[in-house]
Every structure is written in structure tokens, then in C-alpha cells.
Amino acid sequence: MSERAAPFYCPYCGDEDLFPSEEGGGSPPPERSRGPGGGSWECRACSRAFRLKFLGLLAPGTAKSAPPPSAAPSASASDGGTP
């Protein structure tokens, strides 16, 4: 099996200055299949630490989809159109 993927950016500030965290942060010990910190990362730009965890796959049909966009945008008084 290959190594786990690394995050591309911090979910808090969006910076890319990320490093694997070697601190557990008071959490339970990491699982054996994970590296140091058990999927924990540190953002050096905003000084936050976070952990990524894959929860699983959704069953088919359980994911809610967004409603389809309307064909013509409706104008309202709030955006300068006539009511």
C-alpha cells in the first residue's frame, strides 16, 4: 500500500506552509498504520495544528445534491432590478 496523501493547504488560513506534526496534542496514540502524529499537521503560517481523518464512503443515493440552477436569474429590488 502506498503512503497517505498530504494536504495541500491549511483548512484555516489557506497557506501551504504545512509540516507533519510529531505531537499527539493530548490525543490517543496514533494507529499503527499511520505515521508520526497519526495524520496530524502543523501550519507554520497561522500556528494551528489539525488532524485529517478519512471517515468512509457514502452509500449510493445518500449524498444530497444541490438544487439545479434556474434557467434565468430572477431580478429583485435588492440587486437593482424591478420587483
N, CA, C and O atoms as a printed pandas DataFrame, in Angstrom:
     atom_number atom_name residue_name chain_id  residue_number  x_coord  y_coord  z_coord
0              1         N          MET        A               1    0.847   -1.180    0.000
1              2        CA          MET        A               1    0.000    0.000    0.000
2              3         C          MET        A               1    0.892    1.242    0.000
3              4         O          MET        A               1    1.983    1.234    0.571
4              5         N          SER        A               2    0.424    2.287   -0.635
5              6        CA          SER        A               2    1.233    3.495   -0.747
6              7         C          SER        A               2    1.064    4.391    0.477
7              8         O          SER        A               2    0.173    4.189    1.303
8              9         N          GLU        A               3    1.934    5.372    0.568
9             10        CA          GLU        A               3    1.897    6.345    1.666
10            11         C          GLU        A               3    0.650    7.221    1.536
11            12         O          GLU        A               3    0.164    7.457    0.430
12            13         N          ARG        A               4    0.139    7.697    2.662
13            14        CA          ARG        A               4   -1.058    8.545    2.640
14            15         C          ARG        A               4   -0.765    9.894    1.995
15            16         O          ARG        A               4    0.360   10.391    2.043
16            17         N          ALA        A               5   -1.784   10.466    1.401
17            18        CA          ALA        A               5   -1.640   11.761    0.744
18            19         C          ALA        A               5   -1.529   12.871    1.781
19            20         O          ALA        A               5   -2.113   12.791    2.862
20            21         N          ALA        A               6   -0.790   13.880    1.444
21            22        CA          ALA        A               6   -0.603   15.033    2.325
22            23         C          ALA        A               6   -1.548   16.146    1.901
23            24         O          ALA        A               6   -1.854   16.268    0.714
24            25         N          PRO        A               7   -2.023   16.968    2.847
25            26        CA          PRO        A               7   -2.881   18.101    2.482
26            27         C          PRO        A               7   -2.072   19.139    1.708
27            28         O          PRO        A               7   -0.866   19.276    1.911
28            29         N          PHE        A               8   -2.735   19.854    0.835
29            30        CA          PHE        A               8   -2.065   20.872    0.025
30            31         C          PHE        A               8   -2.071   22.244    0.692
31            32         O          PHE        A               8   -1.195   23.066    0.422
32            33         N          TYR        A               9   -3.049   22.497    1.560
33            34        CA          TYR        A               9   -3.142   23.812    2.200
34            35         C          TYR        A               9   -3.821   23.673    3.562
35            36         O          TYR        A               9   -4.493   22.681    3.844
36            37         N          CYS        A              10   -3.629   24.680    4.386
37            38        CA          CYS        A              10   -4.221   24.719    5.721
38            39         C          CYS        A              10   -5.725   24.984    5.588
39            40         O          CYS        A              10   -6.122   25.899    4.866
40            41         N          PRO        A              11   -6.570   24.199    6.273
41            42        CA          PRO        A              11   -8.009   24.435    6.178
42            43         C          PRO        A              11   -8.467   25.701    6.904
43            44         O          PRO        A              11   -9.616   26.114    6.753
44            45         N          TYR        A              12   -7.587   26.319    7.688
45            46        CA          TYR        A              12   -7.944   27.526    8.444
46            47         C          TYR        A              12   -7.524   28.804    7.740
47            48         O          TYR        A              12   -8.312   29.743    7.630
48            49         N          CYS        A              13   -6.274   28.845    7.257
49            50        CA          CYS        A              13   -5.794   30.091    6.651
50            51         C          CYS        A              13   -5.485   29.958    5.161
51            52         O          CYS        A              13   -5.310   30.967    4.479
52            53         N          GLY        A              14   -5.416   28.740    4.650
53            54        CA          GLY        A              14   -5.157   28.534    3.232
54            55         C          GLY        A              14   -3.692   28.525    2.849
55            56         O          GLY        A              14   -3.370   28.322    1.678
56            57         N          ASP        A              15   -2.801   28.736    3.793
57            58        CA          ASP        A              15   -1.371   28.754    3.489
58            59         C          ASP        A              15   -0.873   27.336    3.202
59            60         O          ASP        A              15   -1.495   26.356    3.613
60            61         N          GLU        A              16    0.247   27.239    2.497
61            62        CA          GLU        A              16    0.814   25.944    2.128
62            63         C          GLU        A              16    2.022   25.559    2.973
63            64         O          GLU        A              16    2.722   24.602    2.642
64            65         N          ASP        A              17    2.278   26.288    4.059
65            66        CA          ASP        A              17    3.436   26.050    4.922
66            67         C          ASP        A              17    3.098   24.983    5.963
67            68         O          ASP        A              17    3.023   25.283    7.155
68            69         N          LEU        A              18    2.891   23.728    5.516
69            70        CA          LEU        A              18    2.463   22.633    6.377
70            71         C          LEU        A              18    3.579   21.631    6.630
71            72         O          LEU        A              18    4.403   21.356    5.758
72            73         N          PHE        A              19    3.584   21.096    7.838
73            74        CA          PHE        A              19    4.564   20.082    8.218
74            75         C          PHE        A              19    3.862   19.009    9.041
75            76         O          PHE        A              19    2.948   19.321    9.804
76            77         N          PRO        A              20    4.276   17.743    8.898
77            78        CA          PRO        A              20    3.696   16.701    9.745
78            79         C          PRO        A              20    3.949   17.019   11.213
79            80         O          PRO        A              20    5.044   17.440   11.585
80            81         N          SER        A              21    2.936   16.816   12.038
81            82        CA          SER        A              21    3.062   17.087   13.460
82            83         C          SER        A              21    3.545   15.831   14.164
83            84         O          SER        A              21    3.031   14.738   13.926
84            85         N          GLU        A              22    4.523   15.990   15.023
85            86        CA          GLU        A              22    5.018   14.854   15.788
86            87         C          GLU        A              22    4.393   14.826   17.168
87            88         O          GLU        A              22    4.611   13.891   17.939
88            89         N          GLU        A              23    3.607   15.863   17.482
89            90        CA          GLU        A              23    2.928   15.938   18.769
90            91         C          GLU        A              23    1.568   15.272   18.641
91            92         O          GLU        A              23    0.891   15.405   17.621
92            93         N          GLY        A              24    1.182   14.564   19.672
93            94        CA          GLY        A              24   -0.133   13.955   19.676
94            95         C          GLY        A              24   -1.188   14.940   20.119
95            96         O          GLY        A              24   -2.372   14.719   19.869
96            97         N          GLY        A              25   -0.796   16.027   20.773
97            98        CA          GLY        A              25   -1.732   17.034   21.224
98            99         C          GLY        A              25   -2.674   16.528   22.301
99           100         O          GLY        A              25   -3.806   16.998   22.411
100          101         N          GLY        A              26   -2.205   15.556   23.108
101          102        CA          GLY        A              26   -3.041   15.028   24.171
102          103         C          GLY        A              26   -4.074   14.038   23.684
103          104         O          GLY        A              26   -4.931   13.608   24.456
104          105         N          SER        A              27   -4.009   13.667   22.412
105          106        CA          SER        A              27   -4.963   12.716   21.875
106          107         C          SER        A              27   -4.444   11.293   22.058
107          108         O          SER        A              27   -3.282   11.108   22.421
108          109         N          PRO        A              28   -5.276   10.289   21.815
109          110        CA          PRO        A              28   -4.831    8.906   21.950
110          111         C          PRO        A              28   -3.659    8.607   21.023
111          112         O          PRO        A              28   -3.465    9.324   20.042
112          113         N          PRO        A              29   -2.875    7.572   21.303
113          114        CA          PRO        A              29   -1.739    7.253   20.444
114          115         C          PRO        A              29   -2.195    6.971   19.019
115          116         O          PRO        A              29   -3.291    6.450   18.812
116          117         N          PRO        A              30   -1.356    7.312   18.022
117          118        CA          PRO        A              30   -1.729    7.090   16.630
118          119         C          PRO        A              30   -1.848    5.603   16.324
119          120         O          PRO        A              30   -1.225    4.769   16.981
120          121         N          GLU        A              31   -2.654    5.285   15.319
121          122        CA          GLU        A              31   -2.784    3.906   14.888
122          123         C          GLU        A              31   -1.482    3.461   14.237
123          124         O          GLU        A              31   -0.705    4.285   13.755
124          125         N          ARG        A              32   -1.253    2.165   14.228
125          126        CA          ARG        A              32   -0.001    1.650   13.687
126          127         C          ARG        A              32    0.151    1.932   12.200
127          128         O          ARG        A              32    1.276    2.069   11.721
128          129         N          SER        A              33   -0.952    2.024   11.452
129          130        CA          SER        A              33   -0.866    2.234   10.011
130          131         C          SER        A              33   -0.511    3.668    9.644
131          132         O          SER        A              33   -0.201    3.946    8.486
132          133         N          ARG        A              34   -0.550    4.566   10.592
133          134        CA          ARG        A              34   -0.254    5.967   10.313
134          135         C          ARG        A              34    1.153    6.308   10.734
135          136         O          ARG        A              34    1.780    5.599   11.521
136          137         N          GLY        A              35    1.641    7.418   10.188
137          138        CA          GLY        A              35    2.980    7.884   10.527
138          139         C          GLY        A              35    2.980    8.648   11.830
139          140         O          GLY        A              35    2.022    8.554   12.598
140          141         N          PRO        A              36    4.042    9.411   12.102
141          142        CA          PRO        A              36    4.118   10.192   13.336
142          143         C          PRO        A              36    2.953   11.155   13.441
143          144         O          PRO        A              36    2.611   11.828   12.468
144          145         N          GLY        A              37    2.348   11.226   14.602
145          146        CA          GLY        A              37    1.259   12.156   14.815
146          147         C          GLY        A              37   -0.087   11.651   14.352
147          148         O          GLY        A              37   -1.103   12.300   14.599
148          149         N          GLY        A              38   -0.124   10.503   13.682
149          150        CA          GLY        A              38   -1.383    9.917   13.262
150          151         C          GLY        A              38   -2.202   10.778   12.326
151          152         O          GLY        A              38   -3.416   10.877   12.506
152          153         N          GLY        A              39   -1.588   11.409   11.324
153          154        CA          GLY        A              39   -2.319   12.249   10.390
154          155         C          GLY        A              39   -2.441   13.684   10.859
155          156         O          GLY        A              39   -3.238   14.445   10.310
156          157         N          SER        A              40   -1.669   14.070   11.862
157          158        CA          SER        A              40   -1.693   15.439   12.374
158          159         C          SER        A              40   -0.732   16.313   11.581
159          160         O          SER        A              40    0.347   15.879   11.177
160          161         N          TRP        A              41   -1.155   17.560   11.371
161          162        CA          TRP        A              41   -0.347   18.508   10.610
162          163         C          TRP        A              41   -0.271   19.825   11.351
163          164         O          TRP        A              41   -1.176   20.170   12.111
164          165         N          GLU        A              42    0.812   20.565   11.131
165          166        CA          GLU        A              42    1.018   21.891   11.707
166          167         C          GLU        A              42    1.122   22.908   10.584
167          168         O          GLU        A              42    1.812   22.682    9.590
168          169         N          CYS        A              43    0.432   24.027   10.750
169          170        CA          CYS        A              43    0.564   25.140    9.819
170          171         C          CYS        A              43    1.455   26.165   10.488
171          172         O          CYS        A              43    1.110   26.699   11.542
172          173         N          ARG        A              44    2.584   26.439    9.891
173          174        CA          ARG        A              44    3.519   27.392   10.484
174          175         C          ARG        A              44    3.099   28.829   10.230
175          176         O          ARG        A              44    3.603   29.742   10.884
176          177         N          ALA        A              45    2.180   29.049    9.288
177          178        CA          ALA        A              45    1.734   30.413    8.996
178          179         C          ALA        A              45    0.764   30.923   10.063
179          180         O          ALA        A              45    0.866   32.073   10.490
180          181         N          CYS        A              46   -0.175   30.079   10.497
181          182        CA          CYS        A              46   -1.176   30.535   11.470
182          183         C          CYS        A              46   -1.034   29.835   12.823
183          184         O          CYS        A              46   -1.850   30.050   13.719
184          185         N          SER        A              47   -0.013   29.008   12.974
185          186        CA          SER        A              47    0.286   28.312   14.234
186          187         C          SER        A              47   -0.871   27.435   14.720
187          188         O          SER        A              47   -1.146   27.361   15.918
188          189         N          ARG        A              48   -1.537   26.778   13.784
189          190        CA          ARG        A              48   -2.607   25.856   14.148
190          191         C          ARG        A              48   -2.169   24.424   13.835
191          192         O          ARG        A              48   -1.363   24.185   12.936
192          193         N          ALA        A              49   -2.711   23.500   14.584
193          194        CA          ALA        A              49   -2.482   22.090   14.325
194          195         C          ALA        A              49   -3.837   21.450   14.040
195          196         O          ALA        A              49   -4.840   21.808   14.658
196          197         N          PHE        A              50   -3.863   20.512   13.111
197          198        CA          PHE        A              50   -5.110   19.848   12.771
198          199         C          PHE        A              50   -4.827   18.413   12.381
199          200         O          PHE        A              50   -3.691   18.047   12.078
200          201         N          ARG        A              51   -5.868   17.611   12.394
201          202        CA          ARG        A              51   -5.744   16.193   12.059
202          203         C          ARG        A              51   -6.737   15.875   10.959
203          204         O          ARG        A              51   -7.887   16.313   10.991
204          205         N          LEU        A              52   -6.276   15.110    9.988
205          206        CA          LEU        A              52   -7.133   14.665    8.902
206          207         C          LEU        A              52   -7.537   13.225    9.171
207          208         O          LEU        A              52   -6.727   12.410    9.612
208          209         N          LYS        A              53   -8.796   12.924    8.899
209          210        CA          LYS        A              53   -9.279   11.568    9.118
210          211         C          LYS        A              53  -10.284   11.213    8.039
211          212         O          LYS        A              53  -11.242   11.951    7.805
212          213         N          PHE        A              54  -10.069   10.096    7.388
213          214        CA          PHE        A              54  -10.996    9.595    6.396
214          215         C          PHE        A              54  -12.093    8.837    7.131
215          216         O          PHE        A              54  -11.807    7.891    7.866
216          217         N          LEU        A              55  -13.333    9.238    6.942
217          218        CA          LEU        A              55  -14.441    8.623    7.662
218          219         C          LEU        A              55  -15.015    7.405    6.954
219          220         O          LEU        A              55  -15.499    6.487    7.616
220          221         N          GLY        A              56  -14.977    7.374    5.645
221          222        CA          GLY        A              56  -15.517    6.246    4.893
222          223         C          GLY        A              56  -16.236    6.721    3.651
223          224         O          GLY        A              56  -16.259    7.912    3.341
224          225         N          LEU        A              57  -16.818    5.779    2.950
225          226        CA          LEU        A              57  -17.549    6.074    1.725
226          227         C          LEU        A              57  -19.040    6.137    2.018
227          228         O          LEU        A              57  -19.547    5.389    2.854
228          229         N          LEU        A              58  -19.732    7.021    1.334
229          230        CA          LEU        A              58  -21.180    7.130    1.471
230          231         C          LEU        A              58  -21.841    6.062    0.605
231          232         O          LEU        A              58  -21.333    5.710   -0.459
232          233         N          ALA        A              59  -22.950    5.565    1.061
233          234        CA          ALA        A              59  -23.714    4.607    0.269
234          235         C          ALA        A              59  -24.324    5.336   -0.922
235          236         O          ALA        A              59  -24.654    6.517   -0.810
236          237         N          PRO        A              60  -24.480    4.661   -2.061
237          238        CA          PRO        A              60  -25.081    5.317   -3.231
238          239         C          PRO        A              60  -26.466    5.864   -2.894
239          240         O          PRO        A              60  -27.267    5.191   -2.244
240          241         N          GLY        A              61  -26.738    7.081   -3.339
241          242        CA          GLY        A              61  -28.037    7.698   -3.119
242          243         C          GLY        A              61  -28.161    8.454   -1.811
243          244         O          GLY        A              61  -29.195    9.078   -1.575
244          245         N          THR        A              62  -27.146    8.426   -0.944
245          246        CA          THR        A              62  -27.250    9.136    0.323
246          247         C          THR        A              62  -26.709   10.551    0.250
247          248         O          THR        A              62  -27.035   11.379    1.100
248          249         N          ALA        A              63  -25.892   10.843   -0.748
249          250        CA          ALA        A              63  -25.327   12.187   -0.877
250          251         C          ALA        A              63  -26.402   13.122   -1.415
251          252         O          ALA        A              63  -27.031   12.841   -2.435
252          253         N          LYS        A              64  -26.602   14.232   -0.720
253          254        CA          LYS        A              64  -27.583   15.216   -1.170
254          255         C          LYS        A              64  -26.949   16.087   -2.235
255          256         O          LYS        A              64  -25.838   16.586   -2.057
256          257         N          SER        A              65  -27.642   16.268   -3.323
257          258        CA          SER        A              65  -27.114   17.132   -4.384
258          259         C          SER        A              65  -27.763   18.505   -4.270
259          260         O          SER        A              65  -28.869   18.649   -3.748
260          261         N          ALA        A              66  -27.059   19.496   -4.763
261          262        CA          ALA        A              66  -27.563   20.869   -4.741
262          263         C          ALA        A              66  -28.692   20.980   -5.752
263          264         O          ALA        A              66  -28.681   20.283   -6.766
264          265         N          PRO        A              67  -29.668   21.846   -5.493
265          266        CA          PRO        A              67  -30.750   22.020   -6.467
266          267         C          PRO        A              67  -30.191   22.581   -7.768
267          268         O          PRO        A              67  -29.231   23.351   -7.744
268          269         N          PRO        A              68  -30.771   22.211   -8.895
269          270        CA          PRO        A              68  -30.251   22.704  -10.171
270          271         C          PRO        A              68  -30.445   24.213  -10.278
271          272         O          PRO        A              68  -31.449   24.746   -9.805
272          273         N          PRO        A              69  -29.492   24.901  -10.895
273          274        CA          PRO        A              69  -29.633   26.354  -11.048
274          275         C          PRO        A              69  -30.799   26.667  -11.981
275          276         O          PRO        A              69  -31.073   25.915  -12.916
276          277         N          SER        A              70  -31.482   27.778  -11.724
277          278        CA          SER        A              70  -32.612   28.155  -12.573
278          279         C          SER        A              70  -32.091   28.604  -13.936
279          280         O          SER        A              70  -30.949   29.044  -14.065
280          281         N          ALA        A              71  -32.938   28.486  -14.937
281          282        CA          ALA        A              71  -32.525   28.828  -16.292
282          283         C          ALA        A              71  -32.227   30.310  -16.428
283          284         O          ALA        A              71  -31.238   30.689  -17.055
284          285         N          ALA        A              72  -33.069   31.150  -15.851
285          286        CA          ALA        A              72  -32.867   32.604  -15.930
286          287         C          ALA        A              72  -32.818   33.154  -14.520
287          288         O          ALA        A              72  -33.714   32.880  -13.722
288          289         N          PRO        A              73  -31.789   33.926  -14.195
289          290        CA          PRO        A              73  -31.742   34.511  -12.860
290          291         C          PRO        A              73  -32.858   35.526  -12.687
291          292         O          PRO        A              73  -33.114   36.335  -13.580
292          293         N          SER        A              74  -33.514   35.484  -11.556
293          294        CA          SER        A              74  -34.615   36.416  -11.317
294          295         C          SER        A              74  -34.064   37.723  -10.749
295          296         O          SER        A              74  -33.194   37.715   -9.878
296          297         N          ALA        A              75  -34.562   38.801  -11.232
297          298        CA          ALA        A              75  -34.135   40.116  -10.748
298          299         C          ALA        A              75  -35.010   40.506   -9.577
299          300         O          ALA        A              75  -36.212   40.240   -9.582
300          301         N          SER        A              76  -34.433   41.123   -8.591
301          302        CA          SER        A              76  -35.201   41.595   -7.443
302          303         C          SER        A              76  -34.807   43.023   -7.128
303          304         O          SER        A              76  -33.840   43.552   -7.676
304          305         N          ALA        A              77  -35.562   43.634   -6.244
305          306        CA          ALA        A              77  -35.291   45.020   -5.876
306          307         C          ALA        A              77  -33.949   45.142   -5.163
307          308         O          ALA        A              77  -33.313   46.193   -5.236
308          309         N          SER        A              78  -33.504   44.095   -4.476
309          310        CA          SER        A              78  -32.255   44.177   -3.716
310          311         C          SER        A              78  -31.034   44.232   -4.623
311          312         O          SER        A              78  -29.996   44.750   -4.210
312          313         N          ASP        A              79  -31.125   43.715   -5.846
313          314        CA          ASP        A              79  -29.961   43.746   -6.720
314          315         C          ASP        A              79  -30.099   44.772   -7.847
315          316         O          ASP        A              79  -29.362   44.716   -8.831
316          317         N          GLY        A              80  -31.030   45.694   -7.707
317          318        CA          GLY        A              80  -31.168   46.760   -8.688
318          319         C          GLY        A              80  -32.221   46.505   -9.734
319          320         O          GLY        A              80  -32.516   47.397  -10.530
320          321         N          GLY        A              81  -32.807   45.310   -9.762
321          322        CA          GLY        A              81  -33.842   45.002  -10.728
322          323         C          GLY        A              81  -35.187   45.505  -10.263
323          324         O          GLY        A              81  -35.334   45.979   -9.137
324          325         N          THR        A              82  -36.155   45.401  -11.127
325          326        CA          THR        A              82  -37.514   45.817  -10.749
326          327         C          THR        A              82  -38.228   44.646  -10.097
327          328         O          THR        A              82  -38.063   43.503  -10.525
328          329         N          PRO        A              83  -39.017   44.914   -9.068
329          330        CA          PRO        A              83  -39.706   43.826   -8.373
330          331         C          PRO        A              83  -40.784   43.183   -9.196
331          332         O          PRO        A              83  -41.444   42.253   -8.732
